[in-house]
Amino acid sequence: MTTAREIMTEGAECIGAEESVLEAAKKMAELEVGALPICGTDDRLKGMLTDRDIVVKVLAAGKDPAQCKAGELAQGEAVTIGADDDAQEILRTMSEHKVRRLPVIDGHRLIGMVAQADVARALPDAKVGELLDALSV
């Protein structure tokens, strides 16, 4: 069975919890991504920061993105997938939590990301269709 390690995009970059949301936005633009994992000083994943989070929770709320820390936007425990988890677990986790991107963890270390596009490239159309249906609700 296909595993997260096989379909993930390697080399995911984090934004530090103490870095500003402005720095996160610049990094997103530079990397051409819409989300970044938030990592603490202990190198552990603290959450995810999306471009939508920046717009809704910072800009629309009248906060200064240069003063707001990325870690302030981390909510609860991050939804992740293990590197050796199979495709069924990826689909289940994405569907259950309604997320389009999953950080891939090996032990406690972030090693990559599985995005909806990675799933679409690697899995049969029927499985991808089920995922799209679940995320569209």
VENDA-V755644 format. One record per residue. RES is the residue in one small letter. PHI is phi in whole degrees, 0 to 359 (NA if undefined). OMEGA is omega in whole degrees, -180 to 180 (NA if undefined). NEAR is the number of other ideal C-beta (glycine too) atoms within 10 Angstrom. Layout:
res->[RES/RES]
phi->[PHI/PHI]
omega->[OMEGA/OMEGA]
near->[NEAR/NEAR]
This chain:
res->[m/t/t/a/r/e/i/m/t/e/g/a/e/c/i/g/a/e/e/s/v/l/e/a/a/k/k/m/a/e/l/e/v/g/a/l/p/i/c/g/t/d/d/r/l/k/g/m/l/t/d/r/d/i/v/v/k/v/l/a/a/g/k/d/p/a/q/c/k/a/g/e/l/a/q/g/e/a/v/t/i/g/a/d/d/d/a/q/e/i/l/r/t/m/s/e/h/k/v/r/r/l/p/v/i/d/g/h/r/l/i/g/m/v/a/q/a/d/v/a/r/a/l/p/d/a/k/v/g/e/l/l/d/a/l/s/v]
phi->[NA/292/249/302/302/283/251/292/268/282/74/300/259/263/252/292/302/269/280/284/296/298/298/297/297/297/294/300/296/297/273/58/232/255/204/225/292/259/245/275/294/274/68/261/291/253/164/236/239/251/299/294/303/298/292/283/270/244/297/293/274/77/274/273/297/283/258/280/272/304/299/293/263/287/244/59/274/293/278/228/226/284/303/259/291/274/301/300/292/299/298/297/294/299/293/298/263/54/241/262/221/233/295/258/246/240/73/246/262/285/241/176/225/252/254/308/295/296/297/299/285/260/247/299/307/298/293/296/299/298/295/300/301/295/280/275/281]
omega->[179/-180/178/-180/-177/-176/-177/168/-177/172/178/178/178/164/180/-179/-178/178/-177/176/176/177/178/180/178/-180/177/180/-179/-178/-177/178/-180/180/176/171/175/-180/178/179/177/179/178/180/-179/-178/178/176/180/176/178/176/-179/-178/-173/-172/-179/-175/-178/179/178/179/178/-178/178/-179/-179/-180/180/-179/178/-177/177/-177/177/-179/180/175/-177/175/176/-177/-177/175/-176/-176/179/179/176/-180/-180/-177/179/-178/-177/-176/179/179/-179/-180/178/171/179/-175/172/-169/175/-174/175/-179/180/179/169/178/177/180/177/179/-179/180/-170/-173/180/-177/-178/180/179/178/178/179/179/177/-178/-178/-177/-177/NA]
near->[8/13/18/28/17/14/19/22/14/9/10/21/14/21/26/17/20/13/19/19/25/16/16/27/20/14/17/19/10/9/12/6/17/14/21/26/22/25/24/15/10/9/11/14/22/23/21/22/29/19/15/10/19/22/12/12/17/22/14/9/9/6/14/11/16/9/11/19/17/29/19/17/22/20/11/7/9/19/17/20/24/16/18/12/20/15/19/12/16/26/17/15/18/22/16/10/11/11/21/16/21/26/26/26/20/13/7/10/11/20/16/21/23/30/20/16/12/20/22/15/10/16/19/9/8/8/16/17/12/14/20/14/10/15/14/7/6]
